[in-house]
């Protein structure tokens, strides 16, 4: 048996040893962060201000943009501050807050993506019941359920992790507070804890993935039966952005959880962490805006009114 030590701060992983490379990483992250702020901010503002976008699909897209902003803001600002000041410490409370926010936003995002698949299913497979099944109250209830269940999930995970006795130092092998890295500082059955956490997250992802797949199986079954090629094209065009975002988020999340197992390389872990924590929040707005003419028009109108 071993006694847990009193840890007041954690040491995060430095991106590079030389000052020049640190500043290079700082510039790269700053550019990505500003792009994510701009893209998600434009979507939120356009959906909120344009009455034509006050529909269930864009309401859930607004929720997704809010979650993306929160997710990337949980990791990158602290990482950029560390790169700027060449310091890699984070307080115990700050680390706990970071873990809570990451689990909360991660869980809520995949729940919202699942609800968005249901929205596409109802719009294409049951269009006559769309207003009934996805009215304002129903949309608000589903969004509240996604955020509320994610909050509870984050509270349980965070309380569980930070109740472990930590006696293996305070150095984390990641540029933010990642659950597997914290578990490895525990003195008791850390490998089993990692397996449990990974399995719990994998179960959540699997449930969301199965529901999304079932929705799109029904969607494709209906769309392929449509006699009009124009109708098929229109239906597919509303699904492609969501499918692309789902593929990007699920692939990076699943790969990151596979790499959370003990057999890993530090440099690869760092690349994977950047991939799933930074890339999706920055690319999601671009993916949705590229093939959505209504959103393009709303953003263009917003920017024109702001400039004039």
N, C-alpha and C positions, 0 to 999 in steps of 0.2 A: 504494500500500500504506500501511497505517497501523499504528501500534504500539498494543497494548492497554495501558490504564492500570491501575494497581493500585487496585482498588476495595475498600474495607473495609466499606462499608455502602451501602444503597440508601435512597432517599427515596420513601415511598409517597404516594399521592394523598389529599389532605384531602377529607373529605365536604362541608365547608362552611367559609366564611370567618369567620362570626360564632360567638361562644362559645355563644349561645343555641341555634343550630341544631345545633351539635356535641353539646350535652347532650341535645337532642331525639332525635338519631340514636342516642346512647348508650342512652337509655331504651328506644327501639324495638328495638335489637339485643339488649339485655339480656332483654327480654320474650320475643323469639323464641328466644334461646339457652336460657333456662330452660324454655320449652315443649318444645324439642327434647330437652333433657336429661331432662325428666320423662317425655315420651312414649316415647322409645327406652329409657330406663331401666326403665320399667314393663314393656315388652315383654320385655326381656332377663331381668328378674327373674321375671316370670310364667312364661316358657318354661322357665327353669332350675329353678324350684321346683315347678311343677305337673306331675306325672307323666303326666297326660292329654295334655299338649302335647309329650311326647317322641316326636314323629313327624317324618318328613323335612320336611314342609311348614314346621313351626314351627322346626325346626333351621335351615333356610335363612333363615327370617324373623329368627331371632336373629342370624345372620351379617349380614343386611342392616341390622339395628338397630345393631350394633357399627360397621359401616362408616359409617352416617349420623352416629353420634356422633363418630367420628374426623374425618369430613369437615368438619362444621360447627365442630368444636373446633380445626381447623387454621387457620381464617381469623378467626372472630369474636372470640375472646379477645384476639388481638393488635390487631384493629381497635378493640375497646372500650377497651383500654389506651391506644391512641393518642388516642382521643376524650377520654378522661378526663384525660390528662396533656398534651394538645395538643402531642404530638410525633409525628413521622411517619417516623422512622428505623428501619430494620431491618438487622441485621448481615448480612454476606455469608453466614456459615454459617447464620444463621436463615432467610435467603431460600432457600438451597439446600435446607434441611430442609423448608421449606414447599412448595417445588416438588415434591420427592420424595414427600411425604405426599399431596399433592393428586393427582398422577398415579397413585400406588399405590392410593389409596382409590377414585378415579374408575374405574380399570380393574377393580378387584376388584368394585365395586358392579354394574357392567354384566354381569360374568361371573356373579355370583350371581343377578341377575335372569333371565339366560338359563337357568341351572340350575333356577330356580323354575318357568319355563315348561315345562321338560322334566318336572319333578315333576308338574305338572298334566296333562301329556300322558299319562304313565304311569298316573296315578290314574284318569283317565277313559277312556282308550283301551285300556289293558292292565291292568285292575284285578287280574286273577288273578296277574300277574307283578310286582305292586307290591312285595311283600316281598322278592323276589329281586333286582329291578333297583335298588331303592332301600333296600337293607339298611344297617345301621350302617356297615359298612366301605365300601360304595359311596358313601354320603353324605359320610363323612370324606374319602375320596379326591377327590371332586369339589370339596369345599370347599377342601382343601389345594391342588388344582390351580389353583383360582381365585385364591387368595391368593398362591401361589407364582409363577404367571405374571405377576400384577400387580406383584409385587415386582421381578421381572426387568425388566419393561417400564419401571418407574419408575427403576431403576438406570441403564438404558441411556439413557433420556431425560434424566435429570438430568446424567449425566456428559457427554452430548453438548452440552447447552445451556451448561453452565458451563465447557466447554473453549474456547468462543468468546472471542476478544479483545474486550473491551468498552472502547470509547473515545468513546462519545457521551454522556458524563455518567453520572449515577447516579439520575436521577429516573424513577420508574416511573409510568405513567399509570393506576394501579389501586390499590385499597386493600389488595391482597395481591400476593405475587410470582406474576405470571402469565407463562407462557412467552412469548407473543407480545411482551409489553412488554419482557422481558429481551432477546429477539432484536433488537429495534429499537435497543438500545444497542450492538449489534455494528457494526463498521466494514466488514464484508465480506458482501455479498450477503444482507442481512438479509431482503429480501423473499422470496428463494428459500428461505431457512430456514423462514420462516413458512409458506410453501406446503407444504413437506415435513412439518413438524410437524402442520399441519392435515390433510393427507392421511393421515398415519399414524393420527391419532386418528379420522378419519372412517372409515378402513378397519376399525378395531376396532369402532366403533359399528355399522357396516354388517353385519359378521359376526354380532354379537349380535342385531341387529334381524332379519336374515334367519332365523336359527335360531328366534327367538321367533315370527315370523310363520308359519313352517312348522309349529311345534308347535300353534299355535292354529288353523291351517287344518284340521289333523287333528282337533283337539278339537271344533270347530264341526261338522265333517262327521259325527262320531259323535253329538254331542248332538242335532243336528237330526233324527236318525233314531230317537231314543228315543221309544217310544210313550207314555210317561207324562209328563204336563205337570209333575208334581211332581218327577220325576227330572231333567227339563231345567232346571227352576228351581234345583234344588239344585246341579247341575253348574255352571250359569252363576254362581251366587252365590259359588262358590269361586274363580272366575276373575276376577270383576269387580275386586276390590281389586288384584290383580296387574296387570291390564290398565291400571288407572288410574295406578298407580305407574310402570309402564313408559312410558305416554304422557307423564306429567309429566316424568320424567327424560330421556327421549329428546328431547322437544320443546325443553326448556331447554338441553340439551347441544348439540344441533344448531344452535340459534340462536346460542349463544355462540361456536361454532366458525366460523359464518358471519361473525359480527361481529369475529372475531379478525383478519380481513384488514385491510390498511392503511387502506382507505376507511371511516372510522368517525368517530363523534362522541364526545367524551369523556363527556358526560352519559349518552348512550345506552349506552356501554360499561360505565359504572358501574352502571346499572340492570340490565343483562343479567347482569353478574357477581354482583350480589346475588341475582338471580332464580335462577341455577343453582347457586350455592354455599350459599345460605341456605334458600331456600324448600323444595326437596325433602326435605332431612333433617328439617325441622320438620313437614311435612305427611304424610310416609310413615306414621308411627305412627297418625295420626288416620285415614287412609284405610283401613288394615288393621283397625283396631279398630271402625270404624263398622258394618261388615257381617259381623263374625265373632263369633258369639255365644259360642263356646268361649273365645276370647281375652277377651271382655268379662267372662265369668264368672270366669276366672282372675285378671284384674286386680282385679275387685270383691272376690274372696275374699282376695287379697293385701292390699288396702287395709283390709278389715275386720279381718283378723288383726293388722295393724300398729296400727290405732287401738285395738283391744281389748287 
